[in-house]
């Protein structure tokens, strides 16, 4: 397992992961946590390899026949392989010591994103400690760790969530430094992400430096003065999912049970849409809503995205049909995998390499799974969307609505590239009755209130044209 801490290391470790995998014939995990994924920084590409090799499968029963008694031998081979990688981990440059020349009775061991918190904390404190940064965290470099911890009275282990490193270091310390005091989850939380302030507190506890308490107080006061606006995360202006949620809630009523799934549409859980009553795992929405429908008989709707449906939604749909359930499944087809960066999926006719391919239609899959009530609807047409939900909500068998409309960010990008003018809407203040439906019920982030009046930010509006359908006073129109 490799754990990068910044974008440059992500590039470096990815390349190294392939090298290790090929050298030792082993899978390699590249552990990218949220904060590392959200980071930005300079990445030096270097030479980009254009090497292309054609694979060839060599039949080898001894290598691939993983049944007894061969499986026992394979386990032995695996352990031998791990030992070889452990020797590699002792020498690799991604396991290294920072501030090696600094003399102190306390050292720090850390990895991945936690390393950044440590460096920021020490920088703000104006304090330096020796730090062992582990980039390859499994198998651990036992000798390197022993050599590091041998010279300290105390070691602070900074890691998020479970005390994996802490437990391993405790075992190694019995031989290398039996009297070593190890600070870990007694100084840092076991749940949630770390913060710089938490790490500063842990450093103060591990070092016993009384001067750090005053610096911590100054640090806390500095950031406590910052006023950050609190708001719920929102879907993008013009997002077709917002229209789907709004129409479904209008049609089924707020007392219907709404199942969520994995995608950018999980933001429907927040007010005022509130159309995700639970979220479990990719593809689970259909199975759970099937069970709820069977157990309660309540009105029940599951929302699942297009790429999520292709990944993990088909078995759940078959299960609901086979077991004679009758929820409404709304498949949010925005023609792309939007949440993770606009990657293609089987429903759009483009491969991951940008080649044209067979377009797999979601509605055809639904029919092949035995669903009799299938309708493709444009969610921007609110009335039609509401009407279909009302029609399907009381059916005796499973119903599928494919809410088909391209992700607005992707659509606008294409329109701008093609030189097509994007319509921008405005609110006629003479007609507006200040009912607030556009903002407080539909929640488009391009709409805002100021001094009791409602406006549309022309820089944020992406011209979807849904808000005029919501306005009871017909006060919203295209800017001229």
The 8 nearest C-alpha neighbors of each residue, nearest first, counted from 0:
[[1, 28, 137, 136, 135, 27, 29, 2],
 [0, 2, 135, 29, 134, 30, 136, 28],
 [1, 3, 111, 30, 134, 29, 135, 4],
 [4, 2, 111, 8, 9, 5, 134, 1],
 [3, 5, 111, 112, 35, 8, 2, 114],
 [4, 6, 8, 7, 35, 3, 9, 38],
 [7, 5, 9, 8, 40, 39, 42, 10],
 [8, 6, 42, 10, 9, 5, 11, 41],
 [7, 9, 11, 3, 10, 5, 6, 12],
 [10, 8, 6, 12, 7, 3, 11, 13],
 [11, 9, 13, 8, 7, 12, 14, 6],
 [10, 12, 8, 14, 13, 9, 15, 7],
 [13, 11, 15, 9, 14, 8, 10, 16],
 [14, 12, 16, 10, 15, 11, 9, 17],
 [13, 15, 12, 16, 11, 17, 10, 18],
 [14, 16, 12, 18, 13, 17, 19, 11],
 [17, 15, 13, 19, 18, 14, 12, 27],
 [16, 18, 20, 15, 14, 19, 21, 13],
 [19, 17, 15, 21, 16, 20, 22, 14],
 [20, 18, 22, 16, 21, 17, 23, 15],
 [21, 19, 25, 17, 24, 18, 23, 22],
 [20, 22, 24, 18, 19, 23, 17, 25],
 [21, 23, 19, 20, 24, 18, 25, 17],
 [22, 24, 25, 20, 21, 19, 80, 84],
 [25, 23, 21, 20, 22, 26, 19, 80],
 [24, 26, 20, 23, 27, 21, 19, 22],
 [25, 27, 20, 28, 24, 16, 19, 23],
 [28, 26, 0, 16, 20, 25, 29, 19],
 [29, 27, 0, 30, 1, 26, 16, 2],
 [28, 30, 1, 0, 2, 31, 27, 13],
 [31, 29, 2, 28, 1, 32, 0, 3],
 [32, 30, 29, 35, 36, 2, 33, 3],
 [33, 31, 35, 34, 36, 30, 112, 111],
 [32, 34, 36, 35, 37, 31, 38, 112],
 [33, 35, 37, 36, 32, 38, 112, 31],
 [36, 34, 38, 37, 32, 33, 5, 4],
 [35, 37, 33, 34, 38, 32, 31, 6],
 [38, 36, 34, 35, 33, 39, 32, 6],
 [37, 39, 35, 36, 34, 5, 6, 40],
 [40, 38, 6, 37, 41, 5, 36, 35],
 [39, 41, 6, 42, 38, 7, 5, 43],
 [40, 42, 43, 7, 39, 6, 5, 44],
 [43, 41, 7, 44, 40, 6, 10, 8],
 [44, 42, 45, 41, 7, 10, 11, 46],
 [43, 45, 42, 46, 47, 10, 7, 11],
 [46, 44, 43, 47, 42, 48, 11, 10],
 [45, 47, 48, 44, 49, 43, 50, 14],
 [48, 46, 45, 49, 44, 50, 14, 43],
 [47, 49, 50, 46, 51, 45, 14, 44],
 [50, 48, 51, 47, 46, 52, 45, 53],
 [49, 51, 48, 52, 47, 53, 46, 54],
 [52, 50, 49, 53, 48, 54, 47, 55],
 [53, 51, 54, 50, 55, 49, 48, 56],
 [52, 54, 55, 51, 56, 50, 57, 49],
 [53, 55, 52, 56, 57, 51, 50, 58],
 [54, 56, 57, 53, 58, 52, 59, 51],
 [57, 55, 58, 54, 59, 53, 63, 62],
 [56, 58, 59, 55, 54, 60, 62, 63],
 [57, 59, 56, 60, 63, 62, 61, 55],
 [60, 58, 62, 61, 57, 63, 64, 56],
 [59, 61, 64, 63, 62, 58, 65, 69],
 [62, 60, 59, 64, 63, 69, 65, 73],
 [61, 63, 59, 60, 64, 65, 73, 58],
 [64, 62, 60, 65, 61, 59, 58, 66],
 [63, 65, 60, 61, 66, 62, 69, 70],
 [66, 64, 70, 63, 69, 67, 73, 62],
 [65, 67, 70, 69, 64, 68, 71, 63],
 [68, 66, 69, 70, 71, 65, 64, 72],
 [67, 69, 70, 71, 66, 72, 65, 73],
 [68, 70, 67, 72, 71, 66, 65, 73],
 [71, 69, 73, 65, 67, 66, 72, 68],
 [72, 70, 74, 73, 69, 68, 75, 67],
 [71, 73, 75, 69, 74, 70, 76, 68],
 [72, 74, 70, 76, 71, 75, 77, 69],
 [75, 73, 77, 71, 72, 76, 70, 78],
 [74, 76, 72, 78, 73, 77, 79, 71],
 [77, 75, 73, 79, 74, 78, 80, 72],
 [76, 78, 80, 74, 79, 75, 73, 81],
 [79, 77, 81, 75, 80, 76, 82, 74],
 [78, 80, 76, 82, 77, 81, 75, 83],
 [79, 81, 77, 83, 78, 82, 76, 84],
 [80, 82, 84, 78, 83, 79, 85, 77],
 [83, 81, 85, 79, 80, 84, 78, 86],
 [84, 82, 80, 86, 81, 85, 87, 79],
 [83, 85, 87, 81, 86, 82, 88, 80],
 [86, 84, 82, 88, 138, 87, 83, 140],
 [87, 85, 83, 89, 84, 88, 82, 90],
 [86, 88, 84, 85, 89, 90, 91, 83],
 [87, 89, 85, 140, 91, 86, 90, 84],
 [90, 88, 140, 86, 87, 91, 143, 85],
 [91, 89, 88, 87, 92, 86, 94, 140],
 [90, 92, 88, 93, 89, 94, 87, 135],
 [91, 93, 94, 95, 90, 88, 134, 89],
 [94, 92, 134, 91, 95, 135, 133, 132],
 [95, 93, 133, 134, 92, 132, 91, 135],
 [94, 96, 132, 131, 93, 92, 97, 133],
 [95, 97, 131, 130, 99, 132, 98, 129],
 [96, 98, 130, 99, 129, 131, 95, 132],
 [99, 97, 129, 101, 100, 128, 130, 96],
 [98, 100, 97, 129, 101, 96, 130, 102],
 [101, 99, 98, 102, 129, 97, 128, 103],
 [102, 100, 98, 99, 129, 128, 103, 127],
 [103, 101, 100, 104, 128, 129, 99, 105],
 [104, 102, 105, 101, 128, 106, 151, 129],
 [103, 105, 151, 152, 153, 106, 102, 150],
 [106, 104, 153, 103, 154, 151, 152, 206],
 [105, 107, 154, 129, 130, 128, 155, 151],
 [106, 108, 130, 155, 154, 156, 131, 129],
 [109, 107, 131, 156, 130, 132, 155, 157],
 [108, 110, 157, 132, 114, 156, 158, 113],
 [111, 109, 133, 132, 114, 113, 134, 112],
 [110, 112, 4, 2, 3, 113, 114, 134],
 [111, 113, 4, 114, 115, 35, 110, 34],
 [114, 112, 116, 115, 111, 158, 110, 109],
 [113, 115, 117, 112, 110, 116, 109, 111],
 [116, 114, 118, 113, 117, 112, 119, 4],
 [117, 115, 195, 119, 113, 114, 118, 120],
 [116, 118, 114, 120, 115, 119, 121, 113],
 [117, 119, 115, 121, 120, 116, 122, 114],
 [120, 118, 122, 116, 117, 121, 115, 123],
 [119, 121, 117, 123, 122, 118, 195, 199],
 [122, 120, 124, 126, 118, 123, 119, 125],
 [121, 123, 119, 125, 124, 120, 118, 126],
 [124, 122, 120, 125, 121, 119, 218, 126],
 [123, 125, 121, 126, 122, 120, 214, 211],
 [126, 124, 122, 123, 121, 127, 120, 214],
 [125, 127, 121, 124, 122, 128, 123, 120],
 [128, 126, 121, 129, 125, 98, 101, 122],
 [127, 129, 106, 130, 101, 98, 103, 126],
 [130, 128, 98, 106, 99, 97, 101, 107],
 [131, 129, 107, 97, 96, 108, 106, 132],
 [130, 132, 96, 108, 95, 107, 133, 97],
 [133, 131, 109, 110, 95, 94, 96, 130],
 [132, 134, 94, 110, 135, 136, 109, 131],
 [133, 135, 93, 2, 94, 1, 136, 110],
 [136, 134, 1, 133, 0, 137, 2, 94],
 [135, 137, 139, 0, 138, 133, 134, 1],
 [138, 136, 139, 0, 135, 1, 85, 140],
 [137, 139, 85, 136, 140, 84, 81, 88],
 [138, 140, 137, 136, 141, 85, 88, 135],
 [139, 141, 89, 88, 143, 142, 85, 144],
 [140, 142, 144, 143, 139, 145, 171, 89],
 [143, 141, 145, 144, 140, 146, 89, 147],
 [142, 144, 146, 140, 145, 141, 89, 147],
 [143, 145, 147, 141, 142, 146, 148, 140],
 [146, 144, 142, 148, 147, 175, 143, 149],
 [147, 145, 143, 149, 144, 148, 142, 175],
 [146, 148, 144, 145, 149, 143, 150, 131],
 [147, 149, 145, 150, 151, 146, 144, 154],
 [150, 148, 176, 146, 175, 147, 151, 145],
 [149, 151, 148, 147, 152, 146, 104, 176],
 [152, 150, 104, 153, 105, 148, 149, 106],
 [151, 153, 179, 104, 105, 180, 154, 150],
 [154, 152, 180, 105, 151, 179, 181, 104],
 [153, 155, 106, 181, 105, 107, 182, 156],
 [154, 156, 182, 107, 183, 181, 157, 106],
 [155, 157, 108, 183, 107, 109, 165, 182],
 [158, 156, 109, 113, 155, 108, 183, 159],
 [159, 157, 113, 109, 156, 160, 110, 162],
 [158, 160, 192, 161, 193, 189, 113, 157],
 [159, 161, 189, 190, 162, 158, 191, 188],
 [160, 162, 163, 189, 159, 158, 190, 184],
 [163, 161, 165, 164, 166, 160, 184, 158],
 [164, 162, 165, 166, 161, 167, 158, 160],
 [165, 163, 167, 166, 162, 168, 156, 158],
 [164, 166, 162, 168, 163, 167, 156, 169],
 [167, 165, 169, 163, 168, 164, 162, 170],
 [168, 166, 164, 170, 169, 165, 171, 163],
 [167, 169, 171, 165, 170, 166, 172, 164],
 [170, 168, 166, 172, 167, 171, 165, 173],
 [171, 169, 167, 168, 172, 173, 166, 174],
 [170, 172, 168, 173, 169, 174, 175, 167],
 [171, 173, 175, 176, 169, 174, 170, 177],
 [174, 172, 177, 171, 170, 175, 176, 169],
 [175, 173, 172, 176, 171, 177, 170, 145],
 [174, 176, 172, 145, 149, 173, 171, 177],
 [175, 177, 172, 149, 179, 178, 174, 173],
 [178, 176, 173, 179, 172, 174, 175, 180],
 [179, 177, 176, 180, 152, 173, 172, 153],
 [180, 178, 152, 176, 153, 177, 181, 172],
 [179, 181, 153, 152, 154, 178, 182, 155],
 [182, 180, 154, 153, 155, 179, 183, 169],
 [181, 183, 155, 154, 156, 186, 185, 205],
 [184, 182, 156, 185, 186, 155, 187, 165],
 [183, 185, 187, 186, 188, 189, 162, 182],
 [184, 186, 183, 187, 182, 188, 201, 189],
 [187, 185, 201, 184, 183, 182, 188, 204],
 [186, 188, 184, 185, 183, 201, 189, 197],
 [189, 187, 190, 184, 186, 191, 160, 185],
 [188, 190, 160, 161, 184, 187, 159, 191],
 [191, 189, 160, 188, 192, 159, 161, 193],
 [192, 190, 193, 160, 189, 188, 159, 194],
 [193, 191, 159, 194, 190, 160, 188, 189],
 [192, 194, 197, 159, 191, 195, 198, 113],
 [195, 193, 197, 196, 198, 116, 192, 199],
 [194, 196, 198, 116, 197, 120, 199, 119],
 [195, 197, 199, 194, 198, 200, 219, 120],
 [198, 196, 200, 194, 199, 195, 201, 193],
 [197, 199, 201, 195, 200, 196, 202, 117],
 [198, 200, 196, 202, 201, 197, 120, 195],
 [201, 199, 203, 197, 198, 202, 204, 196],
 [200, 202, 198, 204, 186, 199, 203, 205],
 [201, 203, 199, 205, 204, 200, 206, 198],
 [204, 202, 200, 206, 201, 205, 207, 211],
 [203, 205, 201, 207, 202, 206, 200, 186],
 [206, 204, 202, 203, 207, 201, 155, 182],
 [207, 205, 208, 203, 204, 202, 105, 104],
 [206, 208, 204, 203, 205, 209, 202, 211],
 [209, 207, 206, 210, 211, 203, 212, 204],
 [210, 208, 211, 212, 207, 203, 213, 206],
 [209, 211, 208, 212, 213, 214, 203, 215],
 [212, 210, 214, 209, 213, 208, 203, 215],
 [213, 211, 215, 214, 210, 209, 216, 203],
 [212, 214, 216, 215, 211, 210, 217, 209],
 [215, 213, 211, 217, 216, 212, 218, 124],
 [214, 216, 218, 212, 213, 217, 211, 219],
 [215, 217, 213, 219, 214, 218, 220, 212],
 [218, 216, 214, 220, 215, 219, 221, 213],
 [217, 219, 215, 221, 216, 220, 214, 222],
 [220, 218, 216, 221, 222, 217, 223, 215],
 [219, 221, 223, 217, 218, 222, 216, 224],
 [220, 222, 218, 219, 223, 224, 217, 225],
 [223, 221, 224, 225, 219, 220, 218, 226],
 [222, 224, 220, 225, 221, 219, 226, 218],
 [225, 223, 222, 221, 226, 220, 219, 227],
 [224, 226, 222, 223, 227, 221, 220, 228],
 [227, 225, 224, 228, 223, 222, 229, 221],
 [226, 228, 225, 229, 224, 230, 223, 222],
 [227, 229, 230, 226, 225, 231, 232, 224],
 [230, 228, 227, 231, 226, 232, 233, 225],
 [231, 229, 228, 232, 233, 227, 269, 270],
 [230, 232, 233, 269, 229, 270, 266, 271],
 [233, 231, 230, 266, 234, 269, 267, 229],
 [234, 232, 231, 266, 235, 444, 442, 443],
 [233, 235, 238, 266, 236, 232, 241, 263],
 [234, 236, 238, 237, 233, 444, 443, 408],
 [237, 235, 238, 443, 444, 445, 461, 460],
 [236, 238, 463, 407, 461, 235, 239, 462],
 [237, 239, 235, 240, 236, 407, 241, 406],
 [240, 238, 242, 241, 378, 237, 404, 243],
 [241, 239, 243, 242, 238, 244, 264, 331],
 [242, 240, 244, 239, 243, 238, 245, 234],
 [241, 243, 245, 239, 240, 244, 378, 246],
 [244, 242, 240, 378, 246, 241, 245, 247],
 [245, 243, 247, 241, 242, 246, 248, 240],
 [244, 246, 242, 248, 243, 247, 241, 249],
 [245, 247, 385, 249, 243, 248, 244, 381],
 [248, 246, 250, 244, 249, 245, 251, 243],
 [247, 249, 252, 251, 245, 250, 246, 253],
 [248, 250, 246, 247, 252, 251, 245, 385],
 [249, 251, 247, 385, 248, 389, 252, 388],
 [252, 250, 248, 247, 249, 255, 389, 253],
 [253, 251, 248, 254, 249, 250, 255, 247],
 [252, 254, 255, 248, 251, 249, 256, 274],
 [255, 253, 252, 256, 251, 298, 297, 248],
 [256, 254, 298, 253, 299, 252, 251, 257],
 [255, 257, 299, 298, 300, 254, 258, 276],
 [256, 258, 300, 275, 276, 274, 301, 299],
 [259, 257, 301, 284, 275, 277, 276, 302],
 [260, 258, 275, 278, 302, 284, 277, 301],
 [259, 261, 303, 284, 278, 281, 282, 262],
 [262, 260, 281, 265, 280, 307, 259, 263],
 [263, 261, 264, 338, 265, 304, 260, 307],
 [262, 264, 338, 265, 266, 337, 261, 234],
 [263, 265, 266, 262, 267, 240, 261, 234],
 [266, 264, 267, 263, 262, 268, 259, 261],
 [267, 265, 264, 268, 269, 233, 263, 234],
 [268, 266, 265, 269, 274, 264, 273, 272],
 [267, 269, 275, 273, 266, 274, 265, 276],
 [268, 270, 273, 267, 266, 271, 272, 231],
 [271, 269, 272, 273, 268, 267, 231, 440],
 [270, 272, 440, 273, 269, 439, 442, 441],
 [273, 271, 270, 274, 267, 269, 245, 244],
 [274, 272, 268, 270, 269, 271, 267, 275],
 [273, 275, 267, 257, 268, 272, 276, 244],
 [276, 274, 268, 259, 257, 258, 277, 273],
 [275, 277, 257, 258, 274, 256, 268, 259],
 [278, 276, 275, 258, 259, 279, 257, 268],
 [277, 279, 259, 260, 280, 258, 275, 276],
 [278, 280, 283, 277, 260, 281, 284, 259],
 [281, 279, 283, 282, 260, 278, 261, 284],
 [280, 282, 261, 283, 260, 311, 307, 279],
 [281, 283, 312, 311, 284, 280, 260, 307],
 [284, 282, 280, 286, 285, 281, 287, 279],
 [285, 283, 258, 287, 260, 282, 259, 286],
 [286, 284, 288, 315, 287, 283, 289, 301],
 [285, 287, 289, 315, 283, 288, 284, 290],
 [288, 286, 290, 289, 284, 285, 283, 291],
 [287, 289, 291, 285, 290, 286, 292, 284],
 [290, 288, 286, 292, 287, 291, 319, 285],
 [291, 289, 293, 287, 288, 292, 294, 286],
 [292, 290, 288, 294, 293, 289, 295, 287],
 [291, 293, 296, 289, 290, 295, 294, 288],
 [294, 292, 290, 291, 295, 296, 289, 324],
 [293, 295, 291, 292, 290, 296, 297, 289],
 [296, 294, 297, 292, 291, 293, 290, 298],
 [295, 297, 292, 293, 294, 298, 291, 299],
 [298, 296, 295, 299, 292, 255, 256, 291],
 [297, 299, 255, 256, 296, 392, 300, 251],
 [298, 300, 256, 326, 255, 297, 257, 292],
 [301, 299, 327, 257, 328, 326, 258, 256],
 [302, 300, 258, 328, 257, 284, 329, 285],
 [303, 301, 329, 259, 330, 258, 328, 260],
 [302, 304, 330, 260, 331, 308, 329, 301],
 [305, 303, 331, 307, 330, 306, 308, 332],
 [304, 306, 332, 308, 307, 331, 330, 309],
 [305, 307, 309, 308, 304, 336, 344, 310],
 [308, 306, 310, 304, 305, 309, 311, 312],
 [307, 309, 312, 305, 306, 310, 311, 304],
 [308, 310, 306, 307, 311, 312, 305, 313],
 [311, 309, 307, 308, 306, 312, 282, 313],
 [310, 312, 282, 308, 307, 309, 313, 281],
 [311, 313, 308, 282, 315, 314, 309, 307],
 [312, 314, 316, 315, 311, 308, 317, 309],
 [315, 313, 317, 316, 312, 318, 311, 282],
 [316, 314, 318, 286, 285, 317, 312, 313],
 [315, 317, 313, 319, 318, 314, 285, 320],
 [318, 316, 314, 320, 315, 319, 368, 321],
 [317, 319, 315, 321, 316, 320, 322, 314],
 [320, 318, 316, 324, 322, 317, 321, 289],
 [321, 319, 317, 323, 318, 322, 397, 324],
 [322, 320, 318, 323, 319, 317, 324, 369],
 [321, 323, 319, 320, 324, 318, 317, 289],
 [324, 322, 320, 321, 319, 396, 325, 397],
 [323, 325, 319, 322, 396, 289, 397, 320],
 [324, 326, 397, 396, 395, 394, 327, 323],
 [327, 325, 299, 397, 300, 328, 289, 292],
 [328, 326, 300, 398, 399, 397, 392, 301],
 [327, 329, 399, 301, 300, 398, 302, 330],
 [330, 328, 400, 302, 399, 401, 301, 331],
 [331, 329, 401, 303, 304, 332, 302, 402],
 [330, 332, 304, 402, 305, 303, 333, 329],
 [333, 331, 403, 305, 334, 402, 330, 304],
 [332, 334, 405, 406, 404, 335, 403, 331],
 [333, 335, 405, 332, 347, 406, 404, 346],
 [334, 336, 343, 337, 341, 333, 342, 344],
 [337, 335, 341, 342, 306, 338, 343, 339],
 [336, 338, 341, 335, 340, 339, 263, 342],
 [339, 337, 263, 262, 340, 336, 341, 264],
 [338, 340, 337, 341, 336, 342, 262, 263],
 [339, 341, 337, 342, 338, 336, 335, 343],
 [342, 340, 337, 336, 335, 339, 343, 338],
 [341, 343, 336, 340, 335, 344, 351, 337],
 [344, 342, 335, 351, 336, 349, 350, 341],
 [343, 345, 346, 306, 347, 335, 336, 342],
 [346, 344, 359, 347, 358, 348, 343, 349],
 [345, 347, 359, 358, 344, 360, 348, 361],
 [346, 348, 358, 349, 345, 334, 344, 343],
 [347, 349, 358, 356, 357, 355, 346, 345],
 [348, 350, 355, 354, 356, 353, 347, 343],
 [351, 349, 353, 354, 352, 343, 355, 356],
 [350, 352, 353, 343, 349, 342, 354, 344],
 [353, 351, 350, 354, 349, 355, 343, 342],
 [352, 354, 350, 351, 349, 355, 343, 356],
 [355, 353, 350, 349, 352, 356, 351, 348],
 [356, 354, 349, 348, 350, 353, 357, 358],
 [355, 357, 348, 349, 354, 358, 350, 345],
 [356, 358, 348, 359, 355, 345, 349, 347],
 [359, 357, 348, 346, 347, 360, 345, 356],
 [358, 360, 346, 345, 357, 361, 348, 347],
 [361, 359, 363, 362, 346, 358, 364, 347],
 [360, 362, 364, 363, 365, 359, 346, 401],
 [361, 363, 365, 364, 360, 366, 373, 401],
 [362, 364, 366, 360, 361, 365, 367, 359],
 [363, 365, 367, 361, 362, 366, 368, 360],
 [366, 364, 362, 368, 363, 367, 370, 361],
 [365, 367, 370, 363, 369, 368, 364, 362],
 [368, 366, 364, 369, 365, 363, 370, 362],
 [369, 367, 365, 366, 317, 370, 364, 316],
 [368, 370, 366, 367, 371, 320, 365, 317],
 [371, 369, 366, 365, 372, 368, 397, 398],
 [370, 372, 373, 369, 366, 398, 397, 396],
 [373, 371, 398, 370, 399, 374, 397, 391],
 [374, 372, 399, 400, 398, 371, 362, 370],
 [373, 375, 400, 401, 376, 399, 372, 362],
 [376, 374, 401, 400, 402, 403, 373, 377],
 [377, 375, 402, 403, 378, 401, 374, 384],
 [376, 378, 403, 379, 380, 402, 404, 375],
 [379, 377, 380, 243, 402, 242, 384, 381],
 [380, 378, 377, 381, 465, 242, 239, 463],
 [381, 379, 378, 383, 377, 382, 384, 465],
 [382, 380, 384, 383, 379, 246, 378, 385],
 [381, 383, 385, 384, 380, 386, 246, 468],
 [382, 384, 386, 385, 381, 380, 387, 376],
 [383, 385, 381, 387, 382, 386, 378, 246],
 [386, 384, 246, 382, 250, 388, 383, 387],
 [385, 387, 383, 389, 384, 388, 382, 390],
 [386, 388, 390, 384, 389, 385, 391, 383],
 [387, 389, 391, 385, 390, 386, 392, 250],
 [390, 388, 386, 387, 392, 250, 391, 385],
 [389, 391, 387, 388, 392, 386, 393, 394],
 [390, 392, 388, 394, 393, 389, 387, 398],
 [393, 391, 389, 394, 388, 390, 327, 298],
 [394, 392, 391, 395, 390, 389, 298, 325],
 [395, 393, 391, 396, 392, 325, 397, 398],
 [396, 394, 325, 393, 397, 324, 323, 326],
 [397, 395, 325, 394, 324, 398, 323, 326],
 [396, 398, 325, 326, 324, 370, 320, 327],
 [399, 397, 372, 327, 373, 328, 391, 396],
 [400, 398, 328, 373, 329, 327, 372, 401],
 [401, 399, 329, 374, 375, 373, 402, 330],
 [400, 402, 375, 330, 403, 329, 376, 374],
 [403, 401, 331, 376, 378, 332, 377, 400],
 [402, 404, 332, 377, 401, 376, 333, 331],
 [403, 405, 333, 377, 239, 332, 406, 402],
 [406, 404, 333, 334, 407, 410, 403, 409],
 [407, 405, 333, 409, 408, 410, 238, 404],
 [406, 408, 410, 409, 238, 237, 411, 405],
 [409, 407, 411, 410, 406, 412, 235, 238],
 [408, 410, 412, 407, 406, 411, 413, 405],
 [409, 411, 407, 413, 412, 408, 414, 406],
 [412, 410, 414, 408, 413, 409, 407, 415],
 [411, 413, 409, 415, 410, 414, 408, 416],
 [412, 414, 416, 410, 411, 415, 417, 409],
 [415, 413, 411, 419, 417, 416, 412, 418],
 [416, 414, 418, 412, 417, 413, 419, 411],
 [415, 417, 413, 414, 418, 412, 419, 411],
 [416, 418, 414, 415, 419, 413, 412, 420],
 [419, 417, 415, 416, 414, 420, 413, 421],
 [420, 418, 414, 417, 415, 421, 416, 413],
 [419, 421, 422, 418, 414, 415, 417, 423],
 [422, 420, 462, 419, 423, 461, 414, 411],
 [421, 423, 462, 420, 477, 424, 461, 478],
 [422, 424, 462, 477, 478, 460, 457, 421],
 [425, 423, 477, 478, 476, 462, 475, 422],
 [424, 426, 455, 475, 476, 478, 477, 427],
 [427, 425, 475, 474, 454, 428, 476, 455],
 [426, 428, 474, 429, 430, 431, 475, 425],
 [427, 429, 431, 430, 426, 474, 452, 453],
 [430, 428, 427, 431, 474, 432, 426, 472],
 [431, 429, 474, 428, 427, 432, 472, 473],
 [430, 432, 428, 474, 433, 429, 427, 472],
 [431, 433, 434, 430, 472, 428, 435, 429],
 [434, 432, 435, 431, 452, 453, 451, 436],
 [433, 435, 432, 436, 431, 437, 471, 470],
 [434, 436, 433, 438, 437, 439, 440, 453],
 [437, 435, 440, 439, 438, 434, 441, 470],
 [438, 436, 441, 435, 440, 439, 466, 442],
 [437, 439, 442, 435, 436, 441, 440, 446],
 [438, 440, 436, 442, 435, 441, 437, 271],
 [441, 439, 436, 271, 442, 438, 437, 272],
 [440, 442, 437, 438, 443, 439, 436, 245],
 [443, 441, 438, 439, 440, 444, 437, 271],
 [442, 444, 445, 446, 236, 441, 438, 437],
 [445, 443, 446, 236, 442, 235, 233, 447],
 [444, 446, 459, 456, 460, 443, 455, 236],
 [447, 445, 455, 444, 454, 443, 438, 456],
 [446, 448, 454, 453, 455, 445, 449, 438],
 [449, 447, 453, 452, 451, 454, 450, 446],
 [448, 450, 452, 451, 453, 447, 454, 446],
 [449, 451, 452, 448, 453, 447, 454, 433],
 [450, 452, 449, 448, 453, 433, 435, 447],
 [453, 451, 449, 448, 450, 433, 454, 428],
 [454, 452, 448, 447, 449, 451, 433, 446],
 [453, 455, 447, 446, 426, 448, 456, 452],
 [456, 454, 446, 425, 445, 457, 447, 426],
 [455, 457, 445, 458, 459, 460, 446, 454],
 [458, 456, 460, 459, 455, 423, 424, 445],
 [457, 459, 456, 460, 445, 461, 423, 455],
 [460, 458, 445, 456, 457, 461, 236, 444],
 [461, 459, 457, 445, 462, 423, 458, 456],
 [462, 460, 237, 463, 236, 459, 423, 421],
 [461, 463, 422, 423, 464, 460, 421, 424],
 [462, 464, 237, 465, 461, 379, 407, 422],
 [465, 463, 462, 466, 467, 379, 468, 424],
 [464, 466, 468, 467, 463, 379, 469, 242],
 [465, 467, 469, 468, 464, 437, 470, 475],
 [468, 466, 475, 470, 469, 465, 464, 473],
 [469, 467, 466, 465, 470, 381, 464, 473],
 [470, 468, 466, 467, 471, 437, 465, 436],
 [469, 471, 467, 473, 472, 468, 466, 437],
 [472, 470, 473, 469, 468, 474, 467, 436],
 [471, 473, 474, 470, 431, 430, 432, 475],
 [474, 472, 470, 471, 475, 467, 430, 468],
 [473, 475, 430, 427, 472, 431, 426, 470],
 [476, 474, 426, 467, 425, 473, 427, 424],
 [475, 477, 424, 425, 478, 467, 474, 426],
 [478, 476, 424, 423, 425, 479, 422, 475],
 [477, 479, 424, 423, 425, 476, 422, 426],
 [478, 477, 423, 424, 476, 422, 425, 421]]
